[in-house]
Amino acid sequence: MTMAYKAHNAVKKHLKEQWEAVCNGYLLELANMWEWDCKSYGFWVGDDVGGIFSYGDNTFINMEEIIFCVENDVPQEKYIEYTDYCLWAHEFGFTVPNFESYFKGCPIAPKDVQERLTKQKQELDKLIREEQEKLKNNAKANQF
C-alpha cells in the first residue's frame, strides 16, 4: 500500500466524519425546532447518516428535507401536512411534489377535492365489498 493511497483513505475517512457531523448537526437543530429527542425518538435508516431518518410512528424525512426545514424554519405541522398530502396523492394517482415545491405553494389538489374523492372512494370500496359478499354467498348456494 503506497503512502498516497493511505493518505487518500485518510482524507476519505475525514470527509465522511465531517459529513456525518454536519448531518447530525442539522438533525439536532431540527429536533430542537420540533421539540423532540432524536436519539430516543428515531434513527438513521440502515445506519446511513445523511440518508433517511425515521422518527415517531414510521414517519420518514430525508437529509434534503431536514436541511430545508432547518434553513426555512418549517414548523413540524407543515411537514406532517405535506406527508399526509403525499400519501393521499399517491393513493389517488396525483403528482407527489417534493417538499420544497410543496412548501413554496406548488399546485396541489384542494382540500375539498381531496375530501370529495376520499368519500367517493370509501363509497366505491363499500359497494365492491357488498358485491364480493353477494358473489361469495351465491357460490355457497350453488356449490358445484
N, C-alpha and C positions, 0 to 999 in steps of 0.2 A: 504494500500500500504506500503510495507516494505521499510526500508532505502536502502537495497541492490537493490531493483527494481528501486527506484528513482535514485540511483547512476548509475545503468545500463542505464537508459533513458538519463541521463545527458551525459554519455560517448557517446552514440549513436548520440545524438544531436551535440556534439562537433566534432565527426568524420565526420558527414555529412557536417558541416560548413567548416571543413578543406578540405574535398573533393571538395566542390563547389568552395572554394577559389583557390585551385590548378587548377581545370578545367578552371575557368575563367582567371587565370593567363596564362595558356597555350594559351587560346583563344586570349587574348590580345596580347601576343607575336606574334601569327600567324597574327593577324590583323596588327600589326606594320610591320612585314615582307612583307605582301602582300599589305600594304598601303591602308587599308580600315577601316572604323569606324564600328566595330562590333555592337555597341549599336544601331546605326540607320540603319545599313546595314543588320541585321539579328536577329535571335532569337533561343533559345534552343527549339526544338520541344517538345510540351507538358510541357513546363517549366521544363523539366528534365535536369538539369545542369549535364553535363558529358555524355549525351546521343548523340543525333544528333543535329547538328547546321545547320540551314537553312540560306543561305545568297544569296544575288544577285537575279538573276532570277530563283528561285527554284533550287538552287544548294545545295547539302547536303554534309556534312562532319561529320564523327563520331569522337569520342574522341580519339580512337586509331590512326586514320589518322592525327588528329590535333597534337598529341604528336610526331608522326613520322615526320611530316613536320617540326615542330619546331626543333627537335633534329638533323635533317639532312639537314637543310637549303634548303628545297624544294621550288623552285620557283612556284608561282601560275600557271604559264603557264603549268608546268609539271602536276599539279593536274588536270587542265582543260583537257589536252590531255588524261589523264587517264579516266576521266569521259566520255569523248567523245568515247573513245575506249570501255568502258563498255556498253554504250548504243548500239553501233554498234554490239558488240559481243553478247549481249543478243538478239538483233533483228535477228541475223543470226545463232543463236544456237551454238556459240563458247563459250568455257570456259571463265568465267569472273574472272580474277585474283584479289587477294586482292592488296591493293595499295603498300604495302612493296615489294611484289614479282614483281609487275609491275615496280616499281622504280629501283629494282635491276636487271632488264633485263630478266625476265622470257619470255619464248617463247610466242609470240602473232602472229596473222595474219599480214603479212607485209602490208604496205600501198597500194602497187599495187594490192594485193589480195582484200583488203577492197574496193578499188575504182572499181575494175572489178566486184565484186559481187554486189556492190551497183548499178552500172549501169545496170547489168543484171536484178536485182530485179525491177528497175524502168521500164525496157522494158517489163518484165513479167506483172507488175501491169497495164501497158498501154494496153497490149493485153487482159487481164482479163476484164478491163473496156469496151473495144470495144466489146468483146463477150457478156458481160452483156447487153450492149446497143442494140446489134442485137437481143438478146432474148426478150428484152422488146419491141422492135419495132415489132417483129414477133407476140408477144402476142396481141398487139394492133390491128394488121392487121387481126388476126384470132380469134376475140372475140367469145367466146362460146355462 
